[in-house]
Amino acid sequence: MTPTIMVIINTITKPFKKRSEGGSPGSNGVSVMASPFQDDDLAADDRLVIVIGEDAPPRLDKALAAAVPEQAALSRSRLMKMICEGDVLSGGVAVTDPKTKVKEGDSFTLLLAPPVDVATLPEDIPLTVVWEDGDLIVIDKPAGMVVHPAPGTPSGTLVNALLAHCGDTLSGIGGERRPGIVHRIDKDTTGLLVVAKSDRAHHGLAAQFEAHTVNRHYLALVHGVPSAYDPRLRGLRGVSFEAGNILKIATHLARHKTDRQRQTVVWDQGRHAVTRARVVEDFAGAASLVECWLETGRTHQIRVHMAYAGHGLIGDQTYGGKRKLPPKLFGEATAELGNSFPRQALHAASLGFEHPVTGEQLEFQSPLPADFTGLITALRG
């Protein structure tokens, strides 16, 4: 029979910051029976026994979410799925109602099934890997690649490519052998993206994105030059300027009422979104290279916010509007190059975060792609 890991959790403390010796309760209210909980144990064993501690939430799903050790990397949604699928036992009997009442001392066995392969097929698509270890991978995504399969794009995506590249090194996300997507960049946006290869990394990265502690900076080519001296911007709701001529845009974003593929600025609904931007280079007052960074990470956020501010991205067919580069200012060839640019001129240039397993602070930079640098060179004349 497979060995059992026995863990008693006091839910009012943070488990496994310290361990007491000999299996007796320590000062943090955590005691370990049979053997200390280690990542290697979890990989080898297929079950985890949790004994509910004092002051636990009264519902099974919430009590388990509060009690499982951090090293198990079992998200609330994963636990909910395990309950509903009969993978949580009490006295050898499956408990399938997440609302089941629990109390201190109740014991539950969690059946940790090995990761299963998902329907999405691996595809041998070349990837630019910036950094990789057993828990995560950082990719420099090219233009034209969709991150995740969808009804209109079932193949040729980053996920398809990662399934082939990572193979058996994927230890499983939510019980499935798949890469853990914690953020996305649009199909025609280039640049850096981090993806989890393990449940513990997925859990940790998702928490950092939720807490807005991930450092993400983008470079964009926009129409016009945002300026604190522009009275139009000064009077625009949600727009302000911080020291150093840094443009701040704070609105809510929601799906457009009639075009569900687009996002739009709203005020009484949707999700809070904050973008900051500063001008890096001014091209004759008609265009500029701007650095944008995100406090939040909503769909199309930079594109929507810059368009709202009247400085839509060059090449953005969805939000860029009708604004064109003037041939009289740049010449026919340069104006045509910019006005026919085949995608939004947006690049995820830098990415920084804390490694969710080792705690190491990681920072990555991505050079601008050739089409982007070619347009900048042309705009400089």
N, C-alpha and C positions, 0 to 999 in steps of 0.2 A: 504493500500500500504506500502511496506517496506520502512523504512526511508532511506534517501539518505545522504551519507557523502560527503560534499562539501569541496574540497581542492584546493587552488590556490598555485601553485608551481612556484617559480622563479628558473629557471634551472641553474642559475650561482651560486647558493648557495647550501649548504648541508641542505636538509629539516629536520625539526623536531629536530634539536639540541636545539633550543629554540622556544618558542611560545609567540606571543604577546597576550595581553589580549583584550577581547571584540571584537575579529574578525578583528581588524585593522592591517595593515601590520606592522611587527616588523622590527628591524634593520637587520635581516637576509633575508628579502624579502619574508617571508612566512606568510600567514594569513589563518586562519581556519574559515570557515563559518558553521553554523548550530550547530556543536559540535566538540570538539577537536578529532583528530584521535587517537584512542586507539585500542589495539589488540582486546579487547572485542567487540568494535564496528564492526570491520571487521568480527569477528566470527558471529555476529548477523545479519549483513546486507549483501545484495547480490549484491551491486553495489558501484562503486567508481567513482566520477566525478572529472575529471582532467581538469583544465584550463591552457592552455599552457602559460608559462611566456616569458619574453623577452630573446633574444639571444638563443632561443631553436633551436635544429637541424631542418632543413626544412622538413625532412621525418617523417611520422607518427610513424613508429616503433622506430626510434631513439629518437624522441621527448618524447614519452611515457616512454621509458627506462630511460631517463634522469630525467623525472618528477615524476614518482611514488614514494611515500614515502617509506623509508627503511622498515617501519613496515609492509607494504603490502607484502614484500618478493616476488615480481613478477619478475622473471628472464627475461632476454631478449628473451629467447626461449619460455617461457610461454606467454609473451606478443605477440610474433609473432603468436603463435598458436591461441590465442584469436582473433587476427585480422582476420586470415584466416577462422576461424570458425564462424565469425559474432558476436563475443561477445564484439566488440567495436562499439559504436553508436555515431553518430553525428546528432543532431536534431531528434533522434528517429529512424534513418536509419543506418543500418549496414555499416561500412566502412571496406571492405575486402582486400584492396590493401595496403600493408605495405609501399609503396612508395608515398602514398597520401601526397600532399604538405600541410603543416600546417603553421600557423602564430600565433603571440602573440594574446591571447584572445580567440582562438578557444577552444571550450568545447567538451570533449569526455566522454561518460559514459562507464565504464568497467563493464561488467556483470560477477560477481564472482560466478561461479557455484560451488556448494558443491562438495567435492571430490567424485569420483566414484570408485567403486571396479575394480581392474584389473583382467586380465584373470589368472594370476599366482595364484595357490591355496595355502591356508595356510596348513601347515603340522605340526603336533605335534612332533617336533624334539627337544630333550633336548639341551639347550643352557647354557653356562657359562656366566652369566651376571655380569660384573665387576662394572658397574655403569649405572644408568638410571634415567631420569626425563621426563617431558612432551615433551621435544624437541629433545633429542638424547639418544642413548644407546651405551655403549661400551661393546663389546663382546670379549671373549678369544676364538678364533676359533680353533677347533681341526684339525688335519691332515685328509685329505680325503674329506673335505667339500668344494664344489664349492661355491663361493660367490653369483653369479647371474645366473639365468636360461639361458641356451643356447640350440641350436638345439640338441647337444649331451647329454645335462644334463638338461632336462626339469623340474626335481623335485629333492627333497632331498637337496636343496641348502640353503644357509643362508637366502636368501630372503623368501623362503617358510617358514622357521622356524620363521622368524621375523613377518611375516603376522599373524601367529598363536599366537605368544607370545604377540605382541603389540595390536592386535585386533583393537578395536575402538579408542585406544589412538593415532593411526596414524591420524594426522589432514590433511594430504594430501601433496603430493609433485608434483608440476606442475599440480595440478587439479586432481590427481589420488591418491587413498588411497593405498600408497605403501611406503616402507622404502626408504630413499634417500641415495644411495650408492655414497660416495664421494671419496673413494679409495678402492683398493682391495689388497688382498694377495693371492698368488697362492694356488691352491687346496691342495697341500701337504706341504705348509708352515703353521706353527702354530703361534698363538699369537694374538695380540691386533688389533682391528678394530673398528672405530667409525662410526655410521650410524645415519643419521638424521631422526627424526620422524615428523618434521614440515617443511613447506616451508621456514620459516625464519631461521631455523637452517641449512637447506640445503644450502641456499644462503650464510650464513656466513661461514660455514665450507669450502665450495667450494672456497671462496675467500682466505681463509687462505692457503689452499693447493696450489692455484695458485700463491700466494705470497711467497711460500716456508717457511712459518713461523711455520709450524707444526713440532714438535720434534719427529722423529721416529728413534729408534735405534734397530738394529737386532743383534742377536748372530748367528754365523755360524761356522761350523766345515769344514775346508778346507784342501786340500792336500798341504803340504809344509808349510813354514813359511815366509810370506812377510817381507822383510828386506831392509832398505835403503842402506845396504852394498852390495846388489845383483846387479852386473853390468848389468845383463840382464834387470832387471826392470828399472834401471836408463836410459837405452837406448831405452825403449819402448815408442813409441809415445803416448802422452796423459797421461803418468804416471809421477808422481812427489811425493816427500816426504816433509811433513811439519814438524815443530818442534815436538819433541816427537815421532819420527818414525811413524808418521801418513801417511799412504798411501793415495794418492789422485788420482783418475782415472777420467779424463774428456774427454769424447768422444761424438759422436752422436750415437744414436741407431735407427735402422730401421728394418723392417721385412726382413728376409732372402729371397734372390731372388728365391730359389727353394723350401724351406721348410717354408711355410707361418705360421706355428705354432711356429717358432723360431724367436728370435731377433738376430741381429748381429751388431758389431761395424762398423760404417761407418764414413766418414769425410765430404763429400760434400752434404749430404742429411740427412734425418731423423731428430730426435729431440735431442737437447742438453741434456746430462745426466752427473751428477757428483756424485760420490760415494767416501766416505772416510772410512778408516778401520784402526784399530790398533790391534795388537796382545795382547790377554788377557792371553793366556797360550800356551806354546810350548811343543809339545809331541815328544820328541826325534828328532826334526828337520824334521820329516816326515809328521807331521800334526799339526794343531794349531786351537785353539778357537779364533776367531776374532770378534770384535765388529764393525759393519758397520752402518753408518748413511748416510741418503740421503739428498742431496741438491735438487734433483729433484726426481720424482717418476714415472719412466717409467716401462713398462711391463718387468718383469724378470730382472730388472736392476742389482741387486746385483749379481745374478747368472751369467749374461753375463759378467759383469765387472771383477769379480774374475776369471772367466775362461780365459778372455782375458789377465789378468795379470799372468796367469800360475798357479793359485791357485784355481782351480775349487772346488765346494762344494762336500763333501763326500755324496754319495748317489744320486747325480744329474744325472739322466739317459739322460737328454737332453744336458747339457752343461759340465758335469763333465769330459768328455774325458776318456781315457783308463788308467789313473793313478790308481794304487792300493796301499793299505797299505802293506808293506813288512812283511811277516810272520817271517823272521829272526829277525826283530827288535821288533815286538810286540807279537810274538807267534801266532800259528795257529788260536786259538779261537778268539783272538781279531781282527786279520787281517780279518778273515771271517766275524765277526760281522760288521766291518766297510765296507768291500767290498760288502756285501749283504744288507747294510742298505736300507730299502725299499722306501726312499724318500730323497729329498734334505734336508740336515741337516741345516735348516734355521728357526729361531724363531723370531717373532716380539715381542721383549722383553719390550720395553717401548714406551709410546705414550703420548705426551703432546701438549695441544692446549688451546686457549682461548675459553671459552664457548661463542658461537655466540649470545646468548641472554642476559645472566647475566654479561658477561665480566670477570667472574671468571677464573683464570688460573688453569687448571686441568692437573694433571700428574698421569699416571698409569703405574704399573709394572706387568709383567706376569712371573711366575716361569717357568723354562724349563720343558717341558714334560718328562715323564718317559723314553721314548726311547732315547731321547737326552742325559739325564743325565746318563743313563746306558752305552752309548757309551763313554762318557767322563770318567767315572769311569774305564772302561776297558782300555782306552788309557793311563791312569795314571799308570796302572799296579798294 
